[in-house]
Amino acid sequence: MTSRRTILASLALATLASFSGMSAMAKDTLRIGSYPSNPPWEFKNEAGEFEGFEVDIINEVAKRLDMGVEIKGLDFRALFVATASGRVDAVISSLTTTQERLEAQSFTQPYFLGALGVGTKETAEISELSDLKDKRIGAIATSFGEAWVKEREEELGYTSYSSYDSTANMLTDLRNGRIDAAVNDIVGLRYAFSQTQGDLHVPLEIPTGDLFAIMMPKNSDKLEMVNDAISEMKEDGTMAELFEKWMGVAPAEGSVTVTPMPVPTLAD
């Protein structure tokens, strides 16, 4: 009986040691926040899984860091709270790096040079910025597009502005005539319009020089390693492949998509 107890105790200890070893070997997980209705940057497919250009980027980053990935869908405004509170390790949502945001958040190097687009109905007769005078305009709350619109209220002379929590709601109002124009990331607008039948188009492109990057908590201990992984992806051609997969064209030679860069910092 004593011998049997000794054997069972030894087996239990061996099992415990085995589980402890497995736990120690388990991969760390990158907790990612993302706005789930932002194609082609990120969106949920029919199976409820995240897909998109930035989803591929973060999955590749995690692979190179030997980490797992867990992506959680959040409202756009909630993304900033999630990083500030440390609920997530990073956010992907075609986010523009700005000096204001760098005061409270950190960003990796950029991988896309963006532009805003103005989406309208084809019958709206809007083809230049001056045509927005006396029009009703919409944009996503807290987005770069919203800031651009509000800063130019007097210059543009629009009659009203509507702020939206989701792209879907904004485009529904555009289709139904509750707003005359929607200002948003031009790639996202064109992609959305290409996926649905209707009379919506993008007659205006607004070069802004805004740079898209991954947002992380201020001074995150993972910032440099994530940034280094992005540099590697640019150097070995992986970033260019992902860009062409989702944008349909190769990135321009010498663009931010293929040029390794340091972590952006606050200007003096």
C-alpha positions in Angstrom: 0.0 0.0 0.0 2.9 2.4 0.9 4.6 1.6 -2.4 1.4 2.3 -4.3 0.9 5.6 -2.5 4.5 6.5 -3.3 4.0 5.7 -7.0 0.8 7.8 -7.2 2.4 10.7 -5.5 5.3 10.6 -7.9 2.9 10.5 -10.9 1.0 13.5 -9.5 4.2 15.4 -9.1 5.3 14.5 -12.6 2.0 15.6 -14.0 2.1 18.9 -12.1 5.6 19.5 -13.4 4.5 18.7 -16.9 1.6 21.2 -16.8 3.9 23.8 -15.2 6.4 23.4 -18.1 3.6 23.7 -20.6 2.4 26.9 -19.0 5.9 28.4 -19.0 6.1 27.5 -22.7 2.7 29.0 -23.6 2.9 32.0 -25.9 2.2 35.5 -24.7 -0.8 37.1 -26.4 -1.0 40.5 -28.0 -4.3 42.0 -27.0 -5.6 44.1 -29.9 -8.4 46.5 -30.1 -10.0 47.2 -33.5 -13.0 49.0 -35.1 -14.7 46.0 -36.7 -16.4 47.8 -39.6 -13.5 49.4 -41.4 -12.7 47.5 -44.6 -10.2 46.9 -46.2 -8.2 47.8 -43.1 -10.1 45.5 -40.7 -13.6 43.9 -40.7 -15.3 40.7 -39.7 -16.1 38.1 -42.3 -19.2 35.9 -42.4 -17.6 33.5 -39.8 -17.1 36.4 -37.4 -13.3 36.4 -37.8 -11.3 39.6 -38.4 -9.7 40.1 -41.8 -8.0 43.1 -43.5 -4.7 44.8 -44.3 -3.9 45.8 -40.7 -5.1 42.4 -39.4 -2.6 40.7 -41.6 0.1 43.2 -40.4 -0.6 42.5 -36.7 -0.8 38.8 -37.3 2.6 38.9 -39.0 4.1 41.0 -36.3 2.9 38.6 -33.6 4.3 35.6 -35.6 7.7 37.3 -35.7 7.6 38.0 -32.0 6.4 34.4 -31.3 3.2 35.7 -29.7 -0.5 34.9 -30.1 -3.1 37.5 -31.2 -6.5 38.2 -29.7 -8.5 40.9 -31.5 -11.5 42.6 -29.8 -14.0 44.8 -31.7 -14.6 48.2 -30.1 -16.4 51.4 -31.1 -14.0 53.9 -32.6 -14.0 56.3 -29.7 -13.4 53.4 -27.3 -10.1 52.5 -28.9 -8.4 55.5 -27.3 -9.8 54.6 -23.9 -8.6 51.0 -24.3 -5.0 52.0 -24.9 -5.0 54.7 -22.2 -6.3 52.2 -19.6 -4.0 49.4 -20.7 -6.9 47.1 -21.6 -5.2 46.4 -24.9 -1.6 46.2 -26.1 -2.3 47.9 -29.4 -5.0 49.2 -31.7 -5.4 48.8 -35.4 -8.0 51.0 -37.2 -6.3 53.1 -39.9 -5.3 55.6 -37.2 -3.5 58.8 -38.1 -0.4 59.7 -36.0 -0.8 63.3 -34.8 1.1 65.4 -32.3 -2.0 65.7 -30.1 -2.4 61.9 -30.0 1.3 61.4 -29.2 0.8 63.3 -26.0 -1.4 60.5 -24.6 -0.5 57.5 -26.8 2.4 55.9 -28.5 2.5 54.9 -32.2 4.7 52.7 -34.3 6.3 53.9 -37.5 3.7 54.5 -40.3 3.1 52.1 -43.1 0.5 54.0 -45.1 0.2 57.6 -46.4 -3.5 58.4 -46.3 -5.8 60.9 -47.9 -9.4 61.9 -47.1 -12.2 61.4 -49.6 -15.6 63.0 -49.9 -18.4 60.5 -50.6 -21.6 61.7 -52.2 -24.5 60.6 -54.4 -23.7 60.8 -58.1 -26.5 63.3 -58.4 -25.2 65.6 -55.7 -23.2 67.8 -58.1 -20.2 68.0 -55.7 -16.9 68.0 -57.5 -14.7 70.4 -55.6 -14.5 71.7 -52.0 -16.4 74.9 -52.7 -19.4 72.8 -53.6 -19.7 71.8 -49.9 -21.1 75.3 -49.1 -24.5 75.0 -47.6 -24.3 71.2 -47.6 -24.9 68.8 -44.7 -21.7 66.9 -43.9 -20.9 63.8 -41.8 -17.8 62.1 -40.4 -16.8 59.5 -37.8 -16.6 60.7 -34.2 -13.0 61.5 -33.1 -11.6 60.6 -36.5 -9.1 62.6 -38.5 -11.9 63.3 -40.9 -14.0 64.9 -38.2 -11.1 67.1 -37.1 -10.5 68.2 -40.7 -14.1 69.1 -41.2 -14.5 71.0 -37.9 -11.3 72.9 -38.4 -12.6 74.2 -41.8 -16.2 75.0 -40.8 -15.9 78.7 -41.8 -13.8 78.0 -44.9 -16.2 75.2 -46.2 -19.4 77.0 -45.2 -21.4 73.8 -44.7 -24.8 74.2 -43.2 -24.7 71.3 -40.6 -22.4 68.6 -39.3 -23.3 65.1 -38.1 -21.0 62.9 -36.1 -21.3 59.1 -36.3 -20.2 56.1 -34.2 -20.0 53.9 -37.2 -19.3 54.1 -40.9 -22.3 52.0 -41.6 -24.7 54.5 -40.0 -23.0 57.4 -41.8 -23.3 55.8 -45.2 -26.9 54.8 -44.5 -27.7 58.5 -43.8 -25.8 59.4 -47.0 -27.9 57.0 -49.1 -31.1 58.2 -47.5 -30.3 61.8 -48.1 -30.0 62.9 -44.4 -26.5 64.2 -45.2 -25.1 65.4 -48.6 -21.5 64.3 -48.1 -19.4 61.9 -46.0 -15.8 62.7 -45.2 -13.6 59.7 -44.4 -10.5 57.8 -45.3 -10.6 57.6 -49.1 -9.5 53.9 -49.3 -12.3 52.9 -46.9 -14.9 54.9 -48.8 -14.0 53.5 -52.1 -13.9 49.9 -50.8 -17.3 50.3 -49.1 -18.9 51.7 -52.3 -17.4 48.9 -54.4 -19.0 46.3 -52.2 -22.5 47.7 -52.6 -24.8 48.6 -55.5 -26.0 52.2 -55.5 -25.3 55.7 -56.7 -22.5 56.6 -54.2 -19.1 57.6 -55.4 -16.0 59.6 -54.3 -15.7 62.7 -56.5 -13.1 64.4 -54.2 -9.7 63.3 -52.9 -8.1 65.5 -50.2 -4.3 65.0 -49.8 -3.6 65.3 -46.1 -0.2 63.7 -45.5 -1.7 61.7 -42.6 0.3 58.7 -41.7 -1.4 55.5 -40.5 0.3 53.4 -37.8 -0.4 51.0 -34.9 -1.4 52.9 -31.7 -0.2 51.6 -28.4 -0.3 52.7 -24.7 2.1 55.5 -23.9 5.7 54.3 -23.6 4.6 50.6 -24.0 7.3 48.1 -23.2 6.3 46.3 -26.5 6.6 49.4 -28.7 10.2 49.0 -29.9 9.8 45.2 -30.6 6.6 45.8 -32.6 8.3 48.6 -34.5 11.3 46.5 -35.2 9.1 43.7 -36.6 7.4 46.3 -38.9 10.9 47.4 -40.1 11.7 43.7 -40.9 8.5 43.4 -42.9 9.3 46.4 -44.9 12.9 45.2 -45.6 12.0 41.7 -46.7 9.0 42.7 -48.9 6.2 41.3 -46.7 4.6 44.7 -46.2 4.6 45.4 -49.9 2.9 42.0 -50.5 0.2 42.7 -48.0 -0.3 46.2 -49.4 -0.8 44.8 -52.9 -3.1 42.1 -51.6 -5.6 44.6 -50.1 -5.0 47.7 -52.2 -4.8 46.1 -55.6 -1.6 47.9 -56.6 2.1 47.8 -55.5 3.2 50.5 -53.1 5.2 53.3 -54.5 9.0 52.9 -54.4 10.4 54.9 -51.5 7.0 55.3 -49.8 6.4 54.8 -46.1 5.0 51.4 -46.9 8.4 50.1 -47.8 10.8 52.4 -45.9 11.8 51.4 -42.3 11.4 54.3 -39.9 11.9 55.0 -36.2 9.1 55.3 -33.6 7.6 58.8 -34.0 8.1 61.2 -31.1 6.6 64.5 -29.9 8.0 67.6 -31.5 10.0 69.9 -29.3 
